[in-house]
Amino acid sequence: MQAADIPFNDLARHTARHRKELQDVMARVLNAGRYVLGEELDRFETTFASYCGTRFAVGVASGTDAITIALQAAGLVPGDEVITAANTCVPTIVGIEGAGARPVLVDCEETTYTLDPALIEEAITPRTRAIVPVHLYGQCADLDQILGLAQRYGITVVEDCAQAHGAEYDGRRAGSFGLAGAFSFYPTKNLGALGDGGAVVTSDPDVAARARLLRNYGERERFEHVLRGRNSRLDALQAAVLTAKLKHLDGWNERRRELAARYRSALDGSSASVPIEAERRRHVYHLYVIRVRERDRFRETLANMGVETAIHYPTPVQRQPAYAYLMPVDRSLAISERLAAEILSLPLYPDLSDEEALQVASAGAVAAKDA
Ligand SMILES: Cc1ncc(COP(=O)(O)O)c(C=O)c1O
C-alpha cells in the first residue's frame, strides 16, 4: 500500500487558506485581554443564533457538553430516558449520560442513516423524557415525524447537530426545530474551531438562561450559585475564530455538495450505494458515506490508488464494550449492525481540488467494479 496522495482530511491546508484572516482575529483577542466570556463570545453567539434561525446560542466547551447542557436546561433529571440512534458515535451517548439520563437505542433508516421514526414508539416508556435525533453525516433526521411523535407523547426534542451546520429541512436550518440543538465545533466539523468547542441553540428564553448558568458553575451573580453547573465555556479565541469562519460556511457547504454530486455521478449504478438526499432536506455532506458489500476489498483498492478512507462508525454503540448494557432485549438494531460492516467514508472537504475529486471518483468507480 502506498502513502495516500489524498488524505481523508487536511486541516493544515484548510487553515493555511485562511491564515491571514485567522491571525488577524487572534491578534484582536490577544490585544483585548479578555479570554473567557465577554464580547467575542457574545458576538459569536448572536451571529450563530441568527445563522441557525434561533433566538439564542450559548457557547460551551464541546459538542458533548452541548448535548448534556441542553438536556439539563430542558429539565431532564437522572433516571430519565432519552431515545437516540444506535448508529451514532459514542459522544452522543456520553452527552446523554452526562445529564444522568439513560440512552435508549433505536435503529436507523436504511436510506438516510438517521433515526427511524417508525421504530421510536415501541421504545417509549413512562420514563422517556427526550428524543435526540442525530443529523448524521450532514443530513437532518425525519424531523416532521419525530416532532409529531414527541408532541403526541409530551417528549422534548434536542437535535444533535454536531455534523449538520447549515443543513436544512423544509428550508429551515438544523437546530431550529427541537426545544434545543447541540452543535460541536471540533476542528473537522463543517464549522470547526482551532480546538474544542460547542454551542446550544434554542429559541426558548428559559432554556437559554439555564444553559448559560449551567456552563458557568450555575453562577447568576458573582458568588451566587443558583444551579449545580459546571465549567463548560467556549473561550474568546475560539469564539473569534468561529465568527470569522462562519462567514465562509455556506460557501464551504456548497463546495461539499458540488463534490458529492461528482462522486454520485461517478458511482451511480455501480455496486456502491451512494448517499441519498431525502425529500425536503438539504444535505451538507459532513461525511460522504457510501455502502459496499465487499467493504474491506473496496477500501484496499482505494488505498492502493492513493485514496485514504475512514469508517464512521465501525462498531455500533450497543457493540462497544462500555455500552453493551444498552442492547435492547426486545427490539432489533439489525440495520445499525449491518451498516457498520458495509459503510465507508470517502475524502470530501471544501479544500479538495477538482483534480483530487476526480481521482477519488475514478478510484471509487474502479473499486466498485472490483467489489
Ligand atoms: C454526532 C455527534 N454528536 C456529538 C459529538 C460530540 O462533539 P464533541 O467532539 O465536540 O464533543 C460529535 C463529534 O464528535 C458527533 O459527531
The ligand as an ORCA input file, in Angstrom:
! r2SCAN-3c Opt
* xyz 0 1
  C     -22.916     13.144     16.020
  C     -22.016     13.741     17.058
  N     -22.509     14.040     18.273
  C     -21.751     14.587     19.236
  C     -20.417     14.866     19.019
  C     -19.618     15.424     20.142
  O     -18.911     16.586     19.816
  P     -17.519     16.927     20.531
  O     -16.479     16.066     19.917
  O     -17.330     18.388     20.209
  O     -17.688     16.712     21.978
  C     -19.850     14.570     17.778
  C     -18.436     14.825     17.476
  O     -17.550     14.190     17.950
  C     -20.663     13.992     16.765
  O     -20.165     13.698     15.552
*
